[in-house]
Amino acid sequence: MTNENKPVFDLSSIQSPEIPNDSQKGFPAPLQSWPDRSAPKPPMIQISVRATPETVQRLKDVCHSERYSYGEMLELLLDAYDEKGRGL
């Protein structure tokens, strides 16, 4: 038995594949995705609010426990405010 490292497989006979370019005929057309049928989402904006750390933590806790985003919770709070007749 010799100590020479012999390859397990002879890979010298394998040729690299030819990759067609776009100009060659028979090249598959690029895939096109299906149109999105969901309703378009309204544009979102970002606001900055100054509040005490306690108030911010209360908001985070409520949003987390009720599983709402900050924007969704703001909308719910404004709707409740309007229902009380205090809205603009």
Secondary structure as a PSIPRED ss2 file (coil, helix, strand):
# PSIPRED VFORMAT (PSIPRED V4.0)

   1 M C   1.000  0.000  0.000
   2 T C   1.000  0.000  0.000
   3 N C   1.000  0.000  0.000
   4 E C   1.000  0.000  0.000
   5 N C   1.000  0.000  0.000
   6 K C   1.000  0.000  0.000
   7 P C   1.000  0.000  0.000
   8 V C   1.000  0.000  0.000
   9 F C   1.000  0.000  0.000
  10 D C   1.000  0.000  0.000
  11 L C   1.000  0.000  0.000
  12 S C   1.000  0.000  0.000
  13 S C   1.000  0.000  0.000
  14 I C   1.000  0.000  0.000
  15 Q C   1.000  0.000  0.000
  16 S C   1.000  0.000  0.000
  17 P C   1.000  0.000  0.000
  18 E C   1.000  0.000  0.000
  19 I C   1.000  0.000  0.000
  20 P C   1.000  0.000  0.000
  21 N C   1.000  0.000  0.000
  22 D C   1.000  0.000  0.000
  23 S C   1.000  0.000  0.000
  24 Q C   1.000  0.000  0.000
  25 K C   1.000  0.000  0.000
  26 G C   1.000  0.000  0.000
  27 F C   1.000  0.000  0.000
  28 P C   1.000  0.000  0.000
  29 A C   1.000  0.000  0.000
  30 P C   1.000  0.000  0.000
  31 L C   1.000  0.000  0.000
  32 Q C   1.000  0.000  0.000
  33 S C   1.000  0.000  0.000
  34 W C   1.000  0.000  0.000
  35 P C   1.000  0.000  0.000
  36 D C   1.000  0.000  0.000
  37 R C   1.000  0.000  0.000
  38 S C   1.000  0.000  0.000
  39 A C   1.000  0.000  0.000
  40 P C   1.000  0.000  0.000
  41 K C   1.000  0.000  0.000
  42 P C   1.000  0.000  0.000
  43 P C   1.000  0.000  0.000
  44 M C   1.000  0.000  0.000
  45 I C   1.000  0.000  0.000
  46 Q C   1.000  0.000  0.000
  47 I C   1.000  0.000  0.000
  48 S C   1.000  0.000  0.000
  49 V C   1.000  0.000  0.000
  50 R C   1.000  0.000  0.000
  51 A C   1.000  0.000  0.000
  52 T C   1.000  0.000  0.000
  53 P H   0.000  1.000  0.000
  54 E H   0.000  1.000  0.000
  55 T H   0.000  1.000  0.000
  56 V H   0.000  1.000  0.000
  57 Q H   0.000  1.000  0.000
  58 R H   0.000  1.000  0.000
  59 L H   0.000  1.000  0.000
  60 K H   0.000  1.000  0.000
  61 D H   0.000  1.000  0.000
  62 V H   0.000  1.000  0.000
  63 C H   0.000  1.000  0.000
  64 H H   0.000  1.000  0.000
  65 S H   0.000  1.000  0.000
  66 E H   0.000  1.000  0.000
  67 R C   1.000  0.000  0.000
  68 Y C   1.000  0.000  0.000
  69 S C   1.000  0.000  0.000
  70 Y H   0.000  1.000  0.000
  71 G H   0.000  1.000  0.000
  72 E H   0.000  1.000  0.000
  73 M H   0.000  1.000  0.000
  74 L H   0.000  1.000  0.000
  75 E H   0.000  1.000  0.000
  76 L H   0.000  1.000  0.000
  77 L H   0.000  1.000  0.000
  78 L H   0.000  1.000  0.000
  79 D H   0.000  1.000  0.000
  80 A H   0.000  1.000  0.000
  81 Y H   0.000  1.000  0.000
  82 D H   0.000  1.000  0.000
  83 E H   0.000  1.000  0.000
  84 K C   1.000  0.000  0.000
  85 G C   1.000  0.000  0.000
  86 R C   1.000  0.000  0.000
  87 G C   1.000  0.000  0.000
  88 L C   1.000  0.000  0.000
